[in-house]
Amino acid sequence: MKQSETQNSSLILVAAGMGTRLGAGIPKAMVHVAGKSLAQHAVERILQVPQITEIIVVTPPNDNRLAATMEQYGAKVRTVPGGASRVASVRAGLAEASLAAANILVHDAARAFTPAQIFAQVLEALSAKECSAVIPALKVTDTISVVERDAAGGHEIITQTPDRSTLRAVQTPQGFDAQLLRDAHAQLDTYTEAELDKVTDDASIVRAFGAKVQVVPGSQQAMKVTHPEDLDTASKLARPEAEANGAAKEENMILPRVGNGIDVHAVSEDPSRQMWLAGLHFPEDIGLSGHSDGDAVAHAACDALFSAAGIGDLGTHFGVDRPEFAGASGVSLIAEAARLVREAGFEIGNVAVQFVGRRPRFAARREEANKVLSDAIVAPVSVTATTSDGLGYEGEGKGVTAYATALVYPVSH
């Protein structure tokens, strides 16, 4: 291969997904294996390929933590916020890619342990100019069947079993002539929703555009981290590298820390007091008394975060002796609590809160509350509500109690 033919090659590393099936409570690309995030493992392998002259890491939207981690790799690695879908994230990366790039590779951070030679192999196939799109793939060893629901809809019935010799399990990096990939993505603007559902990766996008896609042999090491059990396999792939660098043979487990919080507020005697709860305004209800806005849900979440990190409690940071927090919104307090937790060397996994009270009516606004509080701390927050069947001050409508649990974990700096 003539190196000059592949000098101007860009790579888009898609690292914007939350990875809900992994259940880590943080974006998948930030999950640590052998002391490094998946995104770091991916970038360090890509940097071994001299033909790739720039790496654009597409990070989770509204979250600058991964971008900060990438700064250590210098000017060759740049970051850009992703979108709500994989297609949107790739397009964000395309907008940042150098126009001088002859080829563009698209890779998933979830396939963090793809060997450097696979990237080189894709680029070599592109340089031969026999095909403008090249992807790695593995032969399928299992029998694969197509199924449909039976007429009653209760069972799945096999309708077809393709010859597995014709099947391949597609991987990344997927490589393309730069202009082909840009044109194919631009064509998506004309697609219907049904047509968009049929494009699952960039190879399918360029095929829908009319281009042929060449397949080259993939690698078992390019496995995709999707489920919790995949982390065991990933740890084994990472361990030889860690040992070569003088690291301990046994990986130190990063243990999460859990904290609980509780907050109680009485309904105010002032009928003009506004009701703020879970970061939302409920104009039909009288508000809760308190030094700030009385948002028991947000306050309990703050206490749980402080408890998990071991840095005091609500009174320590936002007590009545702090006049600057008089009348402060629950959203501003929980955002500040998250900042203090991260400043103390922890990252937030998630926070769960349940409040007990007759009012306000909450069910219709649950998702709205979850989003407001999650955005405030840049981590998942879930809120639920219940009643006390008429018992106690909550049942009498005299006050609200909120219980919260937070999970945090230490991070290295």
Buried (B, 14 or more C-beta within 10 A) or exposed (E): BEEEBBBBBBBBBBBBBBBEEBEBBBBBBBBBBBBBBBBBBBBBBBBEBEBBBBBBBBBBBEBEBBBEBBEEBEEEBBBBBBBEEBBBBBBBBBEBBBEEBBBBBBBBBBBBBBBBEBBBBBBBBBBEEEBBBBBBBBEBEEEEEEEEEEEEEEEEEEEEEEEEEEBBBBBBBBBBBBEBBBBBBEBBEEBEEEEEEEBEBBBBBBBBBEBEBBBBEBBEBBBBBEEEEBBEBBEEBBBEBBEEEEBEEEBEEEEBBEBEBBBBBEBBEEEEBBBBBBBBEBEEBBBBBBBBBBBBBBBBBBBBBBBBBEBBBBEEBBEEEBEEBEEBBBBBBBBBBBEBBBEBEBBBBBBBBBBBBBBBEBEEBBEBBBEBBBBBBBBBBBBBBEEBEEEEBBBEBEBBBBBBBBBBBBBEE
